[in-house]
């Protein structure tokens, strides 16, 4: 245990069980740290996540765009049909 731990209010383990518990806690923290570092260093996985993220963002933007284009196209067709009908009446 470091001086920082003692200053933070943690006391030195006194029994075998306390020492074992501290070792297990340290191992768990170390395993977590190693996992996080491994994840940061896995460029292929990071690239895959980024590709998925970009695809999802593109799909989210695409749908409203398609709806807008469909509405605009429908309006153009409606205007053309009205003009054609007006010309036939004249």
Secondary structure, 3 states (H helix, E strand, C coil): CCHHHHHCCCCCCCCHHHHHHHHHHHHHHHHHHHHHHHHHHCHHHHHHHHHHHHHHHHHHHHHHHHHHHHHHHHHHHHHHHHHHHHHHHC
